[in-house]
Structures are given as structure tokens and as C-alpha cells.
Amino acid sequence: MQRNFLVAFDCEKVLIDGEFFPSLANKLGKGKEVEEITLKGIRGEIRWEDGFYKRVEMLKGAPYETCLEVANSLPIMKGAKETIEKLHNLGIKTIMITGGFSLLANRVKATLGIDFVSSNEMVFKNRRLAGAKLFVDSKKIAALSEIRERNNLKDAILLASIVDGANDLTLFDEAKLKIAFNAQEIVKRRADIVISEKDLRKILPHVEEVYFKYANAQI
């Protein structure tokens, strides 16, 4: 029986050319403080979860309309549409696992046609940011396992993980190919492939190579 193939992506700075938290903070005049916490988290200098809650606390009270405006304003990464289309044409299922929010993740899923998504939730009261529900933490492999379990993909081969930050590193654990995409140094050191150009199509030759290796092995 032929097995399914998967490719996993982070969202911000991978499928999206930008970051939600810093962009929202800039809009609210708190850019410098939030950016500092964001960088510490993705570089692995502080627990990502601590940084997550600190940033939410700093941005409490943000209007829902402002959050939605920022989520809709972040551009899709160059080459993302063509990359997802190519993977789907090969029969590969695509997964996006993000420590960001569904406000952005759902838009990216719909725009690119991502098969499966796991993300966190912003909590609003009276249309103002009041907190957040954390479903995806720095152990993103747990979110991947949930997606596998829920969608009968336990035996699927994870061909590649494409990530940029320290909080993404557990997605490398099962991946046949570890790709650092415009990534922090801690990620580059763990990666098989390092891509420093903002064009997601650059991953395709590498993913196709590993795909044909495993696909042919099953024929």
C-alpha cells in the first residue's frame, strides 16, 4: 500500500513575508518592545511560551478591527503559491503549524490551499484583545502528531519541514529533509538545507529529490 507524503511549514516569515505580533505592535506604538521579545524567542534566548504571553499582555486592548487589518495586510511569501501548487500536483499533503493566530492562519490556508493547519487563538472581549489560548507551543511536533492522528496520517512520511525559528525546531525531528528558510542561526546549524533568499520556490528541487527517492522506493 502506498503511503501519504507530507511537507510541513511554519507560517510567519516562511509562507508569509512578515510577522503578525511586531506588525500589530508597530501599529499600536509598541514596536520596539515587542520586537525585542519576538527576537529573543525565535533565537531561543527565552522560552518561546514566556515571550508569547508577554507580547499578548503588552498588546491587550488592541481593537479587533486593527488585529484583522494587520493579519490581512501581511504579504504572501514570494513563490508560496507556486510551491504549494507543485507539491499538491505531486500528491503531497501540506501542513502549516504556527505559533501565531488563526486570524492570520485561516487567511493563509484559504489563499494557498494548505491542507491542514494548527494555530493559536486570540481572545476578544467587547472587540478588544483580552488574552490568548495556546494550542501550539514550542513543541510543534505535538501539533503535527495531532494532525496525523485526526486525519489518518500516522503512517505518512514527513518529507520536509521548512522553518525559520528556534520554536520550530521539533518539526525537524521526523523530517527526512530539514530546511532553514531565512532562518535564525540556531536553525541553520540543525538544517540540511539553508535558503537565504525570500523565494519559497527555492525549496522545490530539494523536496522533489527526497520525494522521488521515497516514492520510487514504494513502487
C-alpha positions, 0 to 999 in steps of 0.5 A, a space after each residue: 500500500 502506498 503511503 501519504 507524503 507530507 511537507 510541513 511549514 511554519 507560517 510567519 516569515 516562511 509562507 508569509 513575508 512578515 510577522 503578525 505580533 511586531 506588525 500589530 505592535 508597530 501599529 499600536 506604538 509598541 514596536 520596539 518592545 515587542 520586537 525585542 521579545 519576538 527576537 529573543 524567542 525565535 533565537 531561543 534566548 527565552 522560552 518561546 511560551 514566556 515571550 508569547 504571553 508577554 507580547 499578548 499582555 503588552 498588546 491587550 486592548 488592541 481593537 479587533 478591527 486593527 488585529 484583522 487589518 494587520 493579519 490581512 495586510 501581511 504579504 504572501 511569501 514570494 513563490 508560496 503559491 507556486 510551491 504549494 501548487 507543485 507539491 499538491 500536483 505531486 500528491 503531497 499533503 501540506 501542513 502549516 503549524 504556527 505559533 501565531 493566530 488563526 486570524 492570520 492562519 485561516 487567511 493563509 490556508 484559504 489563499 494557498 490551499 494548505 491542507 491542514 493547519 494548527 494555530 493559536 487563538 486570540 481572545 476578544 472581549 467587547 472587540 478588544 484583545 483580552 488574552 490568548 489560548 495556546 494550542 501550539 507551543 514550542 513543541 510543534 511536533 505535538 501539533 503535527 502528531 495531532 494532525 496525523 492522528 485526526 486525519 489518518 496520517 500516522 503512517 505518512 512520511 514527513 518529507 520536509 519541514 521548512 522553518 525559520 525559528 528556534 520554536 520550530 525546531 521539533 518539526 525537524 525531528 521526523 523530517 527526512 529533509 530539514 530546511 532553514 528558510 531565512 532562518 535564525 542561526 540556531 536553525 541553520 546549524 540543525 538544517 540540511 538545507 539553508 535558503 537565504 533568499 525570500 523565494 519559497 520556490 527555492 525549496 522545490 528541487 530539494 523536496 522533489 529529490 527526497 520525494 522521488 527517492 521515497 516514492 520510487 522506493 514504494 513502487 
